């Protein structure tokens, strides 16, 4: 919902009987979303803390959702894989983990996308051997990389506690997931 201008959403609302949003990120990461929530008949968030903390409007919990792309088994290329946007709050743990992973595995891969105003932050990443990207990887290409990996890494950011797509990708592709999200133990699929 936060990708669309309020006028666009309001127009769409006049053309449909029931309008739903599944918000895939922590609500605090983009404050524009709060003006858009009332437009929807139902608004879902994936972080229970967001659902519980917003009192003015009704937000529903949907732990997350999944894009159901076909599964094409590929040969394993990466021992461990992570792709994410640059986020200062996970930087130290990401560096520490990557240094350990390089000693334990033949091919651990971390790719970080830096927005234009963040490129200066990429120097330490490059020096450590982390792949620094300046454009977004198409989702289908990302899923191919997940399929080609033994383990998916998931580094929680400070802006939310909900389950990331990586957890659900691990379930779909039958991959192990290493996560810093302590709430994962509260879900019925966890073992």
C-alpha positions, 0 to 999 in steps of 0.5 A: 500500500505504501508504494501507491499514492493516496489518490490512486488507492482512493480511486481503486477503492471506488472500483472494488467491493472489498479492498485488502492490503498484505503489508510485507514490512514493519509498519514503522519502516515507512510512516506513509503506510499509516495514512493508507490503512483506513482506505482498506477494508482489511489491512494485514501486517506480519508482525504481531507487535505492529498488530497489537500496538496500533490502537486507532485502527484495526489491523489483522495478523497474517504471519506472512504470505508467499508468492507461489512460483514453480519450484525448479530444483537446481544444483547446489552452488552456495552453502549459505545464502543471504540477500537483503537491503543495507540496514545498519541495525544488523550490520555487526551481527552480519559481519561477525556471522560472515567471518565465521561462515567463511571458516566453516563453509566453502561458499557462503554468499551474502549480497547486500543492496545499497540504495544510491544514498547508501553507497558510501556505507558499502566499503567495509562490506566489499573489504569483507567479501560481501557482494555489494549490489546497487540494484534490486535482484528480481524476485524470481532470480532471488528464488533461483539463488535460494534453490541453489543454496543449502542454508538460508540466512535471515538477519532480523532488523530492529524495525520488526519482529515478524517472520521474513519471507526467508522463513517461508522460503525455507519451508517451501524449498525444504532448506535449513534457515539460520535466523536471528529472529527469536520469535520463530520458536513460537510458531507451530512449524518450528523444530 
